[in-house]
Amino acid sequence: MTPVSPAPAASVSDFEQSLVALEQLVDRMEHGDMTLEESLAAYERGVGLYRHCQTALEQAELRVRMLSDPQDPSSRAPFPGMAGPNTTDG
């Protein structure tokens, strides 16, 4: 199964579709009726959907920052509590 690779500029509708698909996938997995192979494939798909949603949210955050103060590049840092996956929060 091929992982979902996020588009450079994920749209709101793409985010919403991915979020709905992720929620449905979680519901199916929580029922426990899947085989191990199906569970692993669903987990892999879920990780791809999660990453796609996370990328879309990060892009939206950047757009908000740029709209808030386009002349101040330092304002483009992550919001407090929204550190990326490779950083720690204290």
N, C-alpha and C positions, 0 to 999 in steps of 0.2 A: 504494500500500500504506500502511495506517495504522500509525504507530508504536505500540508497546506502551506504554501509560501505566500506571505502577505504582499499585496500590491503596494507600490511605493506611496500611493495616495488612496488609502482605503476610504470608501465613502461611508456615510452614515447607514445607508441601506445595506451595504456589505457587512458592516458591524452588526446590525440588527439581525440579519439573516444568520450570521455566524453564531451569535449569542443564542438565538432560538434553537439552532441545530445542536449547540453544545448542551443546552438545557434538556433537550429531548434525549440526547445521548446519555446524559447523566441519569435521567429517569429510567431508561432501559437498563443501564448497568446496575442501578440500585435494586431493581427487581430480582436480580441474581439468576435469571433464566438463561444466561449466555454461557456458551462453552468457554473453555480457557482461551482457545484461539480467537473466538469472537470478542472476548473481553480484552485481549491484548490489542486486537485491531481497533476496537472502539477506543481504548485508552490512547493509542497512537493518534487516531483521528481527533480525539478530544484535546490532546496537547497542541496539535496544529491549529485547531479552532481557537483555543485559549491564546496562543501566540498571535494569531490574526487579530483577535479582539484587543489584546494588549497593545499591539502596534497602532491600531486605529485610535485607541484612547490616548496614546502618547502623541499622535499626530494632532488630535483635537486639542490637547493641552497646549501644544506648540502654537497652533493657530490662535488660541485665546490669548496667549502671551504676546504674540506678534501684533494682534489687534489692540491689545491693552496699551502697549508702548512700543511701536515699531522702531523708534529711534534709540532704544536702550537694549543692546544685545545681551547684556547681563541678566535682563529679566527673563531670558529664555531658559534659565536653569529649571530643573524639576520643581514642582510644588512641594512644600514640606510634607513628609510622609509618603511621597510618591517616588521614592528612589527606585532606580532601575534594578534589574536582577543581579547586576554585578557590583552593587554597592551595599553598604550596611547602614542601618539607621541607629547609630549609637551603640 
